[in-house]
Amino acid sequence: MSQLPLRAQLASALGRTAATLSRATGRGDGSVIGGRVGLALEPDLLRKLAQDRRLALVSATNGKTTTTRLITSALQELGDVATNAFGANMPAGHVSALSSAKDAPYGVLEVDEKYLPEVIDTTGAGVVVLMNLSRDQMDRAAEIWLLAQKWRRALAGRNTHVIANADDPLVTWGASTAPSVTWVSAGQPWKEDSWCCPECGGPLDRKGLDYVPPGGHVSGVVGPATQDENDWACRECSFRRPQPSWILDGETAIDPRGRRWPLDIQLPGRANRANAVIALATAEAFGLPVERALPRLREVTSVAGRYTTVEREGRHARLLLAKNPAGWLEAFDVLDPTLPVILSVNAQGPDGRDTSWLWDVDYRVLRGRPVYVTGERKFDLALRLEVADVPFQLMGSFAQALAAQPPGKVDVIANYTAFQQIRSEFGRAV
């Protein structure tokens, strides 16, 4: 890699020093303040740090931190990888990530959906990974159709290879201007934000249409066309789901040659299997075959506290993060139906101040198990559960909710700042 100009070297060094001081004084992990200091001294620092690296940018409403971690783990098979492991997904976080691994030839950066066009332009990344778009933080972020439109403009005419989820119509529309796309059928459990065609506004048909697996065969056996439950097509124009090269089929990934790969990863749930198949497609774009990438994915057990189990006085709490309706649907998928569950919701800046999205979540799945409600907006969540006819107990704090459990296991679902507060109670060592 070429040497940075002197000003950029100084900015990068001072940024790393600020990050170290932040960690030493317990003010945070330093992944934001370090980048801010560096950018204040050299506004073009991100562009300079990105030069001569093979970069992948990962963006989505849900799953981008986990997918970034999975891709990073895979690419470490090739060499050192710079990444924003703690989810600081705006330019300051990207500067910190690249500065802290200044000699790494590879980089995998999680990018906030709103900032993606700017970061594509600044870094010139060769690979962009687009996974899903759904309603999230409506008081901060733009309407998701506008986000997809900005993605289209950012990718048009660029020498960028895109890995995109073909099952999400908005992602497909946002990625379709890119000159080179690898389409992945990763599923779309939450469909409430994509019943209309983003191209013409007409209705989308989501019926099981016939498809032939990649390569026309599976495991070397030529098979007939089957019904694809993820297919969609506009009823009024030609916009429809593209033919995927990679497919998530239950607990198996099917690659472009039709070979099946068991996704026996340690991260739980269908959403993480979807993240894994996208990570495999991305790794292959970097020249890393599945047989080398998949073992690396299996090494990942938790991501920035997600899926970690913490213990206090004989109570073992598994932590799940859910920030929006689609995220709660994914969290419900991995709940143990035999266990009690603690729910914690805040509405601070990073969460979005508006909690009306709680009414878009179907909480009836929680009926029949003990439910404990806490967080700064516990009364908003309590009203929603009352209407859904889900019995619950209000608790003054997470500590009280945990203490109310008998010794044993309990699941915890929390939105962003509530999740971070719980991690802080355990020293963020999870």
Steps between C-alpha positions, in 0.01 A plus 500: 500500500620851420609725785253763624587870458652656811182689597292183472757306703482759777119508494485122513747479789320764706169329432637170630630680810156651564341158462747348746430773756127449459533131578742561789263748669194278450322748273446250219680271258656797319367401159323835446713760678817377332349547157361842585841622612661362185241658269529835677871507417469350150147516351603268215645239735247226419581517129872483568468208744285307251749526215670178387270277706243248385188621678151361553224727631205331674167679534148399608233587752563179696790257522780719371716477815474121503559465126799734522641276772440184295661644185795624705548157653498340154743749342748454783578177316665728240676746730450784749162674483410848627143520629269701725420207726295697753253643250625861470359517150541863394813664354664568837472131585637403160803724551565340839470150356738560210742702711526230767601243238693725266695218335207262444452433127128426547220695660138414586298799616145507631330811360186677615242488220474879482878546471559227243509725187751733665724214615489330158613825342772566757653153521445371146427159653511212253224296669172620649268264692128590517277280714160649594308825542211553741357776720740614770548826695254697290578817697866481390532296183331569169206306359645169386394554137711816501793305643470241223486778242824649640662157480401478133660833423816419695554168321414611147803485269745404777757225469354332808387141544182468706386203707123550544203321649272429205207414730463862619339711223638828635854361520464361148385838371782679684763261363373468145697795360832339593686355199583175683274328754505162671141425601441301818170347609530567873128528573283786624289403804387862555307605190286783635718771342508357149155415369524766227733515203777758555528545122139589413301489825286206390422198720756224540388139463670269746399162373706183479637515146699224335877514511792272421786492754837653397674278249169322438584238762556438868774266625567384147142390432303686236164590651172646380393854565350553846284764663708791630321658796731805486414598143323827424400698192324827425151458363521818289857528368799279416672540837543160663735299715825413321622142483723442806843340475512409869203357693425448866304174516407431861827429677696463176668743262488418127787655306495609132616154393208332676708352780339488844689615811360433852495824697577350838605837641488580872290816469132408543198551277394533139618862478858399577490223240394773254792713619731201451400430140554868416841481670592195289400680180710799605800284584481341156502849345839543671620171351451293816323167433225367726710215632741753651245764602238285672725367780583861586129586528453213742750661739273800570301450822381854585511845344545814715304334779225356284411138590737509798386342826580691819468365853402652833422303816410184310288673237626459144367770265542473123512845340313569174492836320185621320473860380196503270205279394708281267763456771241390758371242254854360472543500879174310548633235261783407738311519832481186707123451548557332837679800654383830651592813306602850611416785259673838529427803281649852502443794266827690508661659195658182358170312547276763342273710720180367345381169649192464281681217317418276798150473357638338185641206699278195556569412864244221519784247460590581864173370639536209740838590646605738783570848356678778691504858367755768583688788336442875478192448282361200683152654517484532119592134466262402782205662321590314180515169685171571675327551164662180368362314803848399618527479882809673640659645812639856512844529658690808612830398343673219317674402824162460671363302206797264508479461878132404465598188304563164663855368452538374144471636149312806374488676161538878472388716207604865508525785253828681439567723801320263737725221369811712556388588853463129580846432358639781717353335810724205421804715422445479120712185516246328278 
